[in-house]
Amino acid sequence: MRSRPVRGGVNRWLALEAVAAGLAYGAGLCWISVCVLASFRPDDLGAPYWSGVLRLRSDTCGILAFLAVAVCFGTSEYLRLRRGRDVAVSPGRGSSRGTTELFALAASETVAILATALVIYVSVNAVTHPATLGMRATHLAAWPTEATLRVVGLLLCVCSITVLRYLFAAPASGRGGRPANPSSIDSIGPHHAWREPAGDRREAQHGLGSPAGEMASEPSMGPLSMVSPRRDELEHPRLTRASSSPWEHGAHGWRARRMRGSRRHGRS
């Protein structure tokens, strides 16, 4: 079920998206600070990241922050994409993107950003202390080494950018495999022809049976009784002009105006 604000309430999904984005940003800053420390002062990675938590090493804190960025940013991005889909979809046209496609988009964006950051981090390490490229990347596992981690990051960048390019370029399909946003001339009806541009309006009027098209196809001259004004309309010309439709100003409208003028001269 979708969460909507009710009478000044809070949209729970939007609040969750905002909290996840904030946590991802803070965790990203924490991870960057550890990467800077590892690039320029690698011997201090075993020191506590914060004196308030003495058992939390700086390198361990960086690993936890990296995982937090992956989870929080992916969640926030998925909720943002879903919110944009819910706002853009019109009633009766189906969803433009499915849940699986939105999840793939969010995951690909997250992988692309984090893999790029890893490649940059290891590349800086290769300049500041190239001897560590053959060492393990973390103190928690013997694999991978920093050089292997950079290659893995490059492969993840290639795969994620490929998926992103394909999903963004592929047309979003609605129900029955048809485009979710059909053109305006396909969905136009008899009463909506007047809202289209001039070129489309002529096609819609003649091809879809609009009132204007029907009036244009009829003879210009018709029985006078069809357009003769009533007595109350002759007494109130403003009412006649306000109640007449735009396409009644042809020959029929000219006869009605002429008749009203003759009645006024006869009374005077």
SULTAZI-V79376 format. One line per field, one symbol per residue. ss: DSSP state (H for helix, E for strand, - for the rest). A space follows every 10 residues. Layout:
# SULTAZI-V79376
ss=???
This chain:
# SULTAZI-V79376
ss=---------- -HHHHHHHHH HHHHHHHHHH HHHHHHHHHH -HHH---EEE --EEEEEHHH HHHHHHHHHH HHHHHHHHHH HHHHHHHH-- --------HH HHHHHHHHHH HHHHHHHHHH HHHHHHHH-H HHHH-E---- ----EHHHHH HHHHHHHHHH HHHHHHHHH- --E-HHH-E- ---------- --HHH--HHH HHHHHHH--- HHHHHHH--- ---HHHH--- HHHHH-HHHH HHH--HHH-- HHHHHHHHHH HHHHHHH-
